[in-house]
Each structure stands twice: as structure tokens, then as C-alpha cells.
Amino acid sequence: MTDIHRVHLTKAKLAAMPEAERSLLLLLGHASNEINVLTKLILMTRKDDPPVKLIDHVEAGQILVLMRVLIGKLHEAWRLFGKRFQADRAIREKYSPQLSPKATGALTELNRHFGNGSLLTRIRNNISFHYVDDNDLIEANFQRLPETEAWDFYLSEAIVNSFYFASELVVQGGLSSLSMGKPAPTVPTTDFSDDAAAFRKIYDAVIEISCHITELFGQVIAEILEAHIPDVEVTTVEIPNGPKLSTYSLPFFVDVERGSR
């Protein structure tokens, strides 16, 4: 069994908070929810070899889609914290001294990461949240990829089972060039050693920043509640253990009921 601690809130108690702190509380929770769900989905990668190579291609591409969305959300979550916490002198001075050493360490790491030309911000600004491709990364990475790659689109009558793999192939190259800090080759190449290193660098950064942000946000949420609802009611609910994340895989191809997309 797993213990879940249910914090009983009421609208009246939330309404008694200063508006700025109430909005911060709810927005931090909202951002944490999105980050946690996306992180969980990314960790649900296939742990064994699929029966068909095509499935391997598509499920790998699916993880990259989720990772790009999470990268964008992490960037936006940090913007939220900067505007609503760090730039608000009253809130900053009230709650910063109360942060735990772990949360303070997370804040230090986040300031360091996003203050030094953040990798995640570069990806967000060029790929994650934008399709206009102002820097022509798509064309540059199309030119560097050889004919021998799997230039395929996988189409299905169920739209949710269609996947344009060639598109992901090229976009992944854009991620690599942004990660390594150098332009893509202008001619086809067969040396993709940088791509594997780039993916690992991005993956590690995403997981690390996700952990820091959710740790920090959770601490600030707790401090706001403690300041305004010190007698908050908490009950413990036992729920059955879910499946182990390490044994669960997120498929791409699914059985779609008739009439669905």
C-alpha cells in the first residue's frame, strides 16, 4: 500500500490569503502537475527490444516529442517563478529565508542553469514551442542526414497511430546541434557520435531540472500554506500500490475503438 497525505483546503481559507500569494500557490501546483505527468511518461520507455523495428522508431520518436514538451514547460515554470517569486520583493523576502537546505540548493542550481545561456531555453526558443524555424535548423539537419536513414511516414486509418518519422529524424538533429553548441554539417555525414552524447546531455538536464523545480515549488507551496493555514487538516489515505514504473512501457500504437481518432 502507498500512503497519500490529503491536505484538506477550502475556498474560504484560500480566499483569506493575499491575492499574490494565492495565485502563486495555485500556479506552482499547476506547473508541478504538468512537469510530474510529463516526467512520468518519459520514464515509461520500453525496456526490451520491440518485435518490429518500426515500433522502435516510433516509440523513440514519441519520447522525443514528450521531452520537447517537458523542456518547454520547465522553461515556462522557471519564468513563472522568476516573475511571481523572485521579482516580488515582499514574497521573496518573506519566504526565501524559510526554504529548507534542499530547496535552497535547488534554487541555486536553477539560477545557475538558467542564468548561463540555458540549454533548455535554447531548445524551447528554437524547437519546443515554435514551428516557424527562424534559424533554418530543419533544412540544415535535413542536409546532413544521409540517404540510408529511415525516411518514412507511418500512416494508419486511426489518426492517433500515424507517425511522421522523417520529421522527427530531422528535428532530433536540431536538438543535437543546439545541445553541442555548433552548427550541423552542411553535407550528409555518417558520424553520429555527437547525437548520442547530445541526447544523453539533454535527457540528464531535463531530469535534473525537473527534480530541482518540483522540489523548490513543493517547498514554497508548503511554506505558503504554513503561513496562512497553520492548522490545516491532513489525513492519510492508503491506496493500492500501482505498477512499478521500471516495468511499465508507454506504447505508441494502440487499439482504437471505432469512431475514435
C-alpha positions in Angstrom: 0.0 0.0 0.0 1.0 3.6 -0.6 0.3 6.5 1.8 -1.2 9.6 0.3 -1.4 12.7 2.5 -4.6 14.5 1.7 -4.4 18.2 2.6 -7.9 19.5 3.1 -8.3 23.0 1.8 -11.4 25.2 1.4 -12.2 28.1 -0.8 -12.8 30.2 2.2 -9.3 29.5 3.6 -7.7 30.1 0.2 -9.7 33.3 -0.2 -8.2 34.6 3.1 -4.7 34.6 1.6 -3.3 37.7 -0.1 -4.1 37.5 -3.8 -0.5 37.4 -5.0 0.4 34.5 -2.7 -2.8 32.6 -3.5 -2.1 32.9 -7.3 1.5 31.9 -6.7 0.4 28.8 -4.7 -2.1 27.7 -7.4 0.2 28.3 -10.3 3.1 26.5 -8.6 0.8 23.5 -8.1 -0.4 23.7 -11.7 3.2 23.8 -13.1 4.3 20.9 -10.8 1.4 18.8 -12.0 2.3 19.2 -15.7 6.0 18.5 -15.0 5.3 15.4 -12.9 2.9 13.9 -15.5 5.3 14.5 -18.4 8.3 13.2 -16.5 6.4 10.0 -15.6 5.5 9.5 -19.2 9.1 10.0 -20.4 10.3 7.4 -17.8 7.9 4.9 -19.3 10.2 3.9 -22.1 10.4 0.4 -23.5 12.8 -1.7 -21.6 13.1 -4.5 -24.1 13.5 -4.8 -27.9 10.2 -4.4 -29.7 9.2 -7.2 -32.1 9.2 -4.9 -35.1 11.9 -2.3 -35.8 9.2 0.2 -36.9 7.8 0.2 -33.4 11.3 1.0 -32.0 11.5 4.0 -34.4 8.1 5.4 -33.4 8.4 4.8 -29.7 11.8 6.6 -29.6 10.2 9.4 -31.6 7.3 9.6 -29.1 9.8 10.0 -26.2 11.4 12.9 -28.0 8.0 14.6 -28.5 7.3 14.3 -24.8 10.7 15.5 -23.9 10.4 18.7 -26.0 7.1 19.5 -24.4 8.6 19.0 -21.0 11.5 21.2 -21.9 9.1 24.0 -22.8 7.2 23.5 -19.6 10.3 23.7 -17.5 11.3 26.9 -19.2 7.9 28.4 -18.6 7.8 27.2 -15.0 11.1 29.0 -14.3 9.7 32.2 -15.9 6.7 31.8 -13.5 9.0 31.6 -10.5 11.1 34.5 -11.7 8.1 36.8 -12.1 5.9 35.7 -9.2 8.5 34.9 -6.6 12.0 36.3 -7.3 10.8 39.6 -8.8 8.2 40.2 -6.0 10.3 41.6 -3.2 7.6 41.1 -0.5 7.1 37.4 -1.3 10.9 36.8 -1.8 11.9 38.3 1.5 9.1 36.6 3.3 9.7 33.0 2.1 13.3 32.7 0.9 14.7 32.6 4.5 12.3 29.7 5.3 13.4 27.4 2.5 15.0 24.1 3.5 18.6 23.5 2.6 17.5 21.1 -0.1 15.1 23.7 -1.6 17.8 26.4 -1.3 20.3 24.1 -3.1 17.7 23.5 -5.9 17.2 27.3 -6.2 20.9 27.8 -6.5 21.2 25.2 -9.2 18.3 26.6 -11.1 19.7 30.1 -11.0 23.0 28.8 -12.3 21.4 26.8 -15.1 19.0 29.4 -16.4 21.5 32.2 -15.9 24.2 30.8 -18.2 22.5 30.5 -21.6 20.3 27.6 -20.6 20.3 24.6 -22.9 16.7 24.1 -22.2 15.9 27.7 -23.1 17.7 27.4 -26.4 15.7 24.3 -27.2 12.4 25.9 -26.1 13.1 29.0 -28.2 14.1 27.2 -31.3 12.1 23.9 -31.3 9.9 23.0 -28.4 7.2 25.8 -28.5 7.8 27.2 -32.0 7.2 25.8 -35.5 8.4 28.8 -37.6 12.1 27.6 -37.6 13.5 31.1 -37.9 17.1 29.7 -37.8 16.5 27.1 -40.5 17.5 24.2 -38.3 15.2 21.9 -40.2 16.9 22.5 -43.6 20.4 22.3 -42.0 19.7 19.0 -40.4 17.9 17.6 -43.4 21.1 18.2 -45.5 23.4 16.5 -43.0 21.4 13.2 -42.8 22.3 10.5 -45.3 20.0 8.6 -47.7 20.5 5.5 -45.6 18.3 6.8 -42.7 14.7 5.6 -42.3 12.9 8.4 -44.3 9.5 7.1 -43.5 6.0 8.2 -42.7 3.9 5.6 -40.9 0.2 6.1 -41.6 -2.9 4.5 -40.2 -6.6 4.8 -40.6 -6.6 5.6 -36.9 -5.0 9.1 -36.9 -3.6 8.6 -33.4 -1.5 5.7 -34.8 0.1 7.8 -37.6 3.6 9.0 -37.1 5.8 11.1 -39.4 9.1 9.6 -38.5 11.1 11.6 -41.1 10.1 14.8 -39.4 11.3 13.6 -36.0 14.5 12.4 -37.6 15.3 15.9 -38.8 14.1 17.7 -35.6 16.3 15.4 -33.5 19.3 16.6 -35.4 18.2 20.2 -34.4 18.3 19.2 -30.8 21.8 17.7 -31.2 23.2 20.9 -32.8 21.6 23.1 -30.1 23.0 20.8 -27.4 26.5 20.6 -28.7 26.6 24.4 -29.4 27.8 24.1 -33.0 26.0 24.2 -36.4 25.0 21.0 -38.2 27.3 19.8 -41.1 26.2 21.2 -44.4 26.7 17.9 -46.2 25.5 14.4 -45.4 27.5 12.6 -42.8 27.8 9.1 -41.3 29.3 10.2 -38.0 26.5 10.5 -35.4 28.6 10.0 -32.3 27.7 13.6 -31.2 24.0 12.7 -31.5 24.1 10.0 -28.8 26.1 12.3 -26.5 23.7 15.2 -27.2 20.6 13.1 -26.3 22.2 12.0 -23.0 23.1 15.6 -22.2 19.6 16.8 -22.9 18.0 13.8 -21.0 20.1 14.3 -18.0 19.5 18.1 -17.9 15.7 17.6 -18.3 15.5 15.1 -15.4 17.8 17.2 -13.2 15.9 20.5 -13.8 12.6 18.7 -13.3 13.7 17.4 -9.9 15.0 20.9 -8.8 11.9 22.7 -9.9 9.4 20.3 -8.3 11.5 20.2 -5.1 11.6 24.0 -4.9 7.9 24.5 -5.9 6.8 22.0 -3.3 8.7 23.7 -0.6 7.3 27.1 -1.4 3.7 25.7 -1.6 4.3 24.2 1.9 5.6 27.5 3.3 2.6 29.5 1.9 0.2 27.0 3.5 2.0 27.1 6.8 2.0 30.9 6.8 -1.8 31.2 6.2 -3.4 27.9 7.2 -1.2 26.7 10.1 -3.9 24.4 11.4 -4.5 22.7 8.0 -6.2 19.4 8.3 -4.2 16.4 6.8 -5.5 12.9 6.6 -3.6 9.8 5.3 -5.2 7.7 2.7 -3.9 4.2 1.8 -4.2 3.3 -1.8 -3.1 0.1 -3.5 0.4 0.2 -5.0 0.5 0.9 -8.7 2.6 -0.9 -11.3 6.4 -0.4 -10.9 7.5 2.3 -13.3 10.5 0.3 -14.3 8.3 -2.4 -15.7 5.8 -0.3 -17.4 6.1 0.8 -21.1 4.2 3.6 -22.8 3.1 2.2 -26.3 2.6 4.4 -29.3 0.4 2.1 -31.3 -2.9 1.5 -29.6 -6.2 -0.3 -30.3 -8.6 2.5 -31.2 -12.3 1.9 -30.9 -14.4 2.5 -34.0 -15.4 6.2 -34.3 -12.4 7.4 -32.4 -9.5 9.3 -34.0 
